[in-house]
Amino acid sequence: MVNTLPATPVRMQLPNDQDSTGRTLGSEEILLLTEAIQSGTLTSTKGTFVKSLETQFAEKIGVGYAYACSSGSAAIHTAVAAINPCPGDEIITTSITDMGALSSILYQSAVPMFADVDPRTWNVTAATIEPCISDRTRAIIVTHLFGNPCAMGEIMELARSRGIPVIEDAAQAFMATQNGQPVGTLGDIGCFSLQQGKHITTGEGGIVVTNNPIMARKMWLFINKAWGYGDKKPDHYFLAPNYRMTELQGAVACAQLPKLDGVVAQRQAGAAKLTQKLQGLAGVEPPYHHPNDTHVYWKYCLRVDGDVIQGGAVGLAQWLKAERGIFSAPRYIQKPAFRCEVFAKQRTFGNSRFPFTHARPEALDYSAEKFPGTFEGLEKVLVLPWNEAYTDEHIDYIAEAIHSAIAALKQ
């Protein structure tokens, strides 16, 4: 296929999801915010917007229970708390993820057991999870990274065979599906984020979902300081924070939710166009997803071959920034999560090193040879900026820039 690309264009400013140019915020949000403020009720314990968001979101993705909370990190923390690990219990998780998805494990006194990833998708698989399972395993957290679903069929088969609950981190994967079923509903608990750069946003915010009424009760309590609102004899039943979402966030979310399908469709359409323009281009591989999955492109990620392109992903990123003003992120998180100081130096509560002091040696073995997919994946990934405001002109600009970069850097 011959790609028809424009001549070298004048520098173009791409829409940015960190400001109004790349977000869908507008009059709908202002209207509901005004209503919330005029009501004088900004707490979700008395208001209506957060409850409405929870009902609408549960209906949208087809689950029995959905609860809003203060952030995506709070959502993961709430899910881990529902599992209720004991000190030294292990929770299997991915080596490529945000710290917000890991700190909650430590705060609940458990130890992260890092699984390697498939370097093509940057996701954990049943094959990388299975060697991590021990008699201390209390849960598995899978992260649908960049909006691309993990291979949940095999993961759930493995988890069910061992009696291990699965938490889905779907922070970057609103409305992604596998065999037609939304991610976040395939495991036992699903977690979503409404942070600034996600598909829909309230600045910060999160949602947890489940079909399990026992887990639902635990999560609802955990978000509310474990206070049994509405119970005959309420009490603070266990240790828990206040992770409630405010009515202001709830109002914004209620205005954002009807826009979600359009946001996802626009991101997918733009990604399909860019993928077509990059087909067959030596040195870069567009995002891969399984034919039974839908990828929702929180970001558009290239796999860059350093044997073909001088400097690999880093060199390509530097060229795109210098020559076209396109800011991208080589390596995504720069290093595997287990090489951050909180793990490498066990910096947690004072000088106690807790809960690492309760860990098996195997859980603290971060040897590079255990994580070949992780190191390969991070070396090759280039995360391009992406949002729903991209037009055909923006896609053409990015495609031309990548073609020109490879022509300049090809070895």
C-alpha positions in Angstrom: 0.0 0.0 0.0 1.3 3.5 -0.9 0.6 6.1 1.7 -0.2 9.5 0.4 1.2 12.0 2.8 1.4 15.8 2.7 4.6 17.6 2.2 6.5 18.7 5.3 3.8 20.9 7.1 4.1 23.9 9.2 4.3 22.9 12.9 0.9 22.0 14.2 -0.2 22.3 17.8 -1.9 19.0 18.7 -4.9 19.0 21.0 -3.8 18.3 24.6 -5.8 16.3 27.2 -4.3 18.5 29.9 -6.4 21.5 28.8 -9.6 22.4 27.0 -8.2 21.7 23.5 -8.3 17.9 24.1 -11.2 17.5 26.5 -15.0 17.4 26.0 -15.7 19.6 29.0 -18.3 22.3 28.2 -21.7 23.7 28.8 -23.2 20.4 30.0 -20.7 20.2 32.9 -21.2 23.9 33.8 -25.0 23.4 33.9 -24.8 20.4 36.3 -22.1 22.1 38.4 -24.3 25.1 38.8 -27.1 22.9 39.9 -24.9 21.2 42.5 -23.6 24.5 43.9 -27.1 26.1 44.0 -28.4 23.1 45.9 -25.9 23.8 48.7 -25.2 20.1 49.1 -21.7 19.2 48.1 -21.3 15.9 50.1 -22.3 12.7 48.4 -23.8 11.3 51.6 -26.7 13.8 51.2 -26.6 14.7 47.5 -27.9 13.1 44.3 -25.2 13.4 41.6 -22.8 10.8 42.9 -25.6 8.3 43.4 -26.9 9.0 39.9 -23.4 8.5 38.5 -23.1 5.1 40.3 -26.5 4.0 38.9 -25.8 5.1 35.4 -22.4 3.6 35.2 -23.5 0.3 36.6 -26.3 0.2 33.9 -23.9 1.2 31.2 -21.4 -1.6 31.7 -23.8 -4.2 33.0 -22.9 -4.8 36.6 -24.9 -5.0 39.8 -22.9 -2.5 41.8 -20.8 0.6 41.1 -19.4 3.0 43.7 -17.6 6.3 43.1 -14.5 7.3 45.0 -11.9 10.0 45.1 -9.4 8.7 42.6 -8.3 5.7 40.5 -5.7 4.9 43.1 -8.5 4.9 45.7 -10.5 2.5 43.5 -7.6 0.0 43.5 -7.1 0.5 47.3 -10.9 -0.2 47.8 -10.7 -3.3 45.7 -7.7 -4.7 47.6 -9.4 -3.9 50.9 -12.4 -5.9 49.8 -10.1 -8.9 49.4 -8.8 -8.2 53.0 -5.3 -9.6 52.8 -3.2 -10.4 56.0 0.3 -9.1 56.5 2.6 -10.9 54.1 -0.1 -12.1 51.8 0.8 -11.7 48.2 -1.1 -9.9 45.4 0.2 -10.6 41.9 0.4 -7.5 39.7 2.1 -6.2 36.7 5.6 -4.8 36.5 4.5 -2.0 34.2 1.9 0.1 36.0 1.4 3.4 37.8 2.5 3.6 41.5 -1.1 4.3 42.5 -2.0 0.8 41.6 0.8 -0.6 43.8 0.9 1.5 46.9 -2.6 0.3 47.8 -1.2 -3.3 48.1 1.4 -2.1 50.6 -1.1 0.1 52.5 -3.3 -3.1 53.1 -0.2 -4.9 54.5 0.2 -7.2 51.5 3.3 -7.7 49.2 3.2 -7.1 45.5 4.4 -10.2 43.5 5.4 -8.8 40.2 4.6 -10.8 37.0 6.3 -10.3 33.7 4.4 -9.0 30.6 4.0 -9.9 27.0 6.4 -7.4 25.3 4.0 -7.0 22.4 1.0 -5.8 24.5 2.7 -4.8 27.7 0.1 -6.8 29.6 0.4 -9.7 32.0 -0.8 -13.1 30.7 -1.8 -16.4 32.3 1.6 -17.7 31.4 3.4 -14.9 33.2 1.0 -15.0 36.2 1.1 -18.7 36.9 4.8 -18.9 38.1 4.0 -16.2 40.6 1.2 -18.1 42.4 2.0 -19.4 45.9 0.0 -20.5 48.9 0.2 -16.8 50.0 -1.5 -15.5 46.9 -4.7 -13.6 47.8 -5.6 -11.9 44.5 -4.4 -11.1 41.0 -4.5 -7.5 39.6 -4.5 -7.3 35.8 -4.0 -3.9 34.1 -5.5 -3.3 30.7 -2.6 -1.1 29.7 -3.2 1.8 27.3 -6.8 0.6 26.7 -5.9 -2.9 25.3 -7.6 -5.8 27.1 -5.5 -8.5 28.8 -6.2 -12.1 27.6 -8.9 -12.6 30.3 -10.2 -15.9 29.2 -7.0 -17.7 30.1 -6.3 -15.6 33.1 -9.8 -16.3 34.6 -9.5 -20.0 33.9 -6.2 -20.1 35.8 -7.6 -17.9 38.6 -10.8 -19.9 39.0 -8.8 -23.2 39.1 -6.8 -21.9 42.1 -9.7 -20.1 43.8 -8.0 -16.6 43.4 -10.1 -13.5 42.9 -9.2 -11.2 40.0 -9.2 -7.4 40.2 -9.2 -5.5 36.8 -7.4 -2.2 36.6 -9.4 -0.7 33.8 -8.3 2.9 34.5 -7.1 3.3 30.9 -9.8 1.1 29.3 -13.3 2.6 29.5 -15.5 0.6 27.2 -12.8 -1.8 25.9 -14.4 -5.2 25.3 -13.4 -8.8 25.0 -15.8 -11.0 23.1 -18.3 -8.2 23.4 -18.1 -7.9 27.2 -16.7 -4.7 28.8 -13.5 -5.0 30.7 -14.0 -4.4 34.4 -16.8 -6.9 34.3 -14.7 -10.0 33.4 -13.1 -10.5 36.8 -14.4 -10.1 40.4 -13.9 -6.4 40.8 -13.3 -3.7 38.2 -11.5 -0.3 38.8 -11.8 2.8 36.7 -10.2 6.3 36.9 -11.6 9.7 36.1 -8.2 11.4 36.3 -7.5 14.4 33.9 -6.1 12.3 31.0 -8.6 9.5 31.0 -11.4 8.9 28.5 -13.8 11.0 30.7 -12.6 13.1 33.6 -13.5 14.9 36.8 -9.9 15.9 37.4 -9.5 13.1 39.9 -12.0 10.4 40.7 -12.6 6.7 40.5 -15.2 4.0 40.3 -15.3 0.4 41.5 -17.7 -2.2 40.2 -18.6 -5.8 41.0 -21.4 -8.3 40.7 -20.6 -9.8 44.1 -22.8 -8.4 46.8 -20.4 -9.3 49.6 -17.5 -7.5 47.9 -19.9 -4.6 47.1 -20.8 -4.1 50.7 -17.1 -4.2 51.8 -16.1 -1.6 49.1 -19.0 0.7 49.9 -18.0 0.6 53.6 -14.3 1.1 52.8 -15.1 4.3 50.8 -17.1 5.6 53.8 -14.7 5.1 56.7 -16.4 1.7 57.3 -19.4 3.5 58.8 -22.6 1.6 58.3 -24.9 4.4 57.0 -28.5 3.2 57.2 -27.7 0.3 59.5 -29.8 -0.2 62.6 -26.8 0.1 64.8 -24.1 1.6 62.7 -20.5 1.6 63.7 -17.0 1.9 62.2 -16.7 -1.8 61.5 -13.0 -1.9 60.4 -10.1 0.4 59.6 -10.9 2.4 56.5 -10.3 6.0 55.0 -12.7 8.5 53.6 -12.6 8.0 49.9 -15.9 9.7 49.0 -16.3 11.6 45.8 -17.8 15.1 46.1 -21.1 16.2 44.5 -19.0 18.6 42.4 -17.1 15.7 40.8 -20.3 13.7 40.6 -22.0 16.5 38.6 -19.1 16.7 36.2 -19.1 12.9 35.8 -22.8 12.8 35.1 -22.2 15.3 32.3 -19.2 13.4 31.0 -20.7 9.9 31.0 -23.1 10.5 28.0 -20.1 11.6 26.0 -18.1 8.4 26.6 -19.2 6.4 23.6 -18.4 9.3 21.3 -15.0 9.8 22.9 -14.1 6.1 22.5 -15.3 6.0 18.9 -13.3 9.1 17.9 -10.1 7.7 19.5 -10.6 4.4 17.7 -11.3 6.0 14.4 -8.2 8.2 14.6 -6.1 5.2 15.7 -7.4 3.2 12.7 -6.4 6.0 10.3 -2.9 6.3 11.8 -2.4 2.6 11.8 -3.2 2.5 8.1 -0.8 5.2 7.3 2.0 3.4 9.2 1.4 0.0 7.7 4.6 -1.6 6.3 6.8 1.2 7.7 10.2 -0.4 8.6 11.2 0.0 12.3 7.9 0.7 13.9 5.0 -1.6 14.8 1.5 -0.1 15.4 -0.5 -1.3 18.4 -1.6 -4.9 18.4 -4.8 -6.2 19.9 -6.5 -9.6 19.6 -9.3 -9.8 17.0 -11.9 -10.6 19.6 -11.0 -7.4 21.6 -11.7 -3.8 21.2 -8.8 -1.4 22.0 -9.9 2.0 23.2 -6.6 3.8 22.8 -6.0 5.7 26.0 -2.7 6.3 24.2 -1.4 5.1 20.9 1.8 3.1 21.4 4.5 2.2 18.8 7.0 -0.6 19.2 10.2 0.8 17.9 13.0 -1.4 16.6 16.4 0.0 17.7 18.2 -2.2 15.1 16.4 -0.2 12.4 16.0 3.2 13.9 19.0 5.1 15.3 18.5 5.6 19.0 15.4 3.4 19.1 12.3 4.8 20.9 14.4 7.5 22.6 15.9 8.6 19.3 12.5 8.7 17.6 11.0 10.7 20.4 13.8 13.2 20.3 13.4 13.7 16.6 9.6 14.1 16.8 10.0 16.8 19.5 12.9 18.7 17.9 11.6 18.6 14.3 7.8 18.6 14.7 7.1 19.7 18.2 5.4 16.3 19.0 6.0 15.3 22.6 5.9 11.6 23.2 7.0 9.3 26.0 9.7 6.6 25.3 9.6 3.8 27.9 6.3 5.0 29.5 7.3 4.6 33.1 11.1 4.8 32.5 11.9 1.7 34.6 10.0 -1.4 35.9 7.9 -0.6 38.9 10.0 -2.8 41.2 13.0 -0.7 40.6 11.4 2.4 42.2 12.8 3.1 45.6 9.7 2.1 47.5 10.5 -1.4 46.4 14.2 -1.4 45.8 14.9 0.2 49.1 11.8 -0.9 50.9 10.8 2.6 52.0 7.4 2.4 53.6 6.4 3.1 57.2 9.2 4.8 59.1 12.2 2.5 59.2 10.1 -0.6 59.6 10.2 -1.8 56.0 6.8 -3.3 56.7 5.2 -5.3 55.0 8.3 -6.4 53.2 9.5 -7.9 56.5 6.7 -10.5 56.2 7.6 -11.4 52.6 9.0 -14.6 51.1 12.4 -14.1 49.5 10.8 -15.1 46.1 8.4 -12.1 46.3 11.4 -9.8 46.7 13.5 -11.3 43.9 13.6 -8.6 41.2 16.3 -10.2 39.1 16.3 -8.9 35.5 16.3 -12.4 34.1 12.8 -13.0 35.6 11.4 -10.1 33.5 12.5 -10.4 29.9 9.2 -9.2 28.5 9.2 -6.2 30.8 12.6 -4.9 29.8 12.0 -5.6 26.1 8.6 -3.9 26.3 9.9 -0.8 28.0 12.9 -0.5 25.7 10.8 -0.5 22.6 7.6 1.3 23.6 7.0 4.9 22.4 3.8 6.4 23.8 2.3 9.0 21.4 -0.1 11.6 22.8 -3.7 10.8 22.0 -7.2 12.1 22.6 -10.6 12.4 21.0 -10.1 15.9 19.6 -7.7 14.7 16.8 -8.9 15.5 13.3 -7.7 14.0 10.0 -5.2 16.9 9.8 -3.7 16.0 13.1 -3.4 12.3 12.1 -1.8 13.3 8.8 0.7 15.5 10.7 1.7 12.7 13.1 2.0 10.2 10.3 4.1 12.5 8.2 6.3 13.2 11.2 6.9 9.5 11.8 7.7 8.8 8.2 10.1 11.7 8.1 11.7 10.7 11.3 12.3 7.1 10.2 13.7 8.3 6.9 16.2 10.5 8.8 17.0 7.9 11.5 17.0 4.7 9.5 20.3 2.7 10.0 
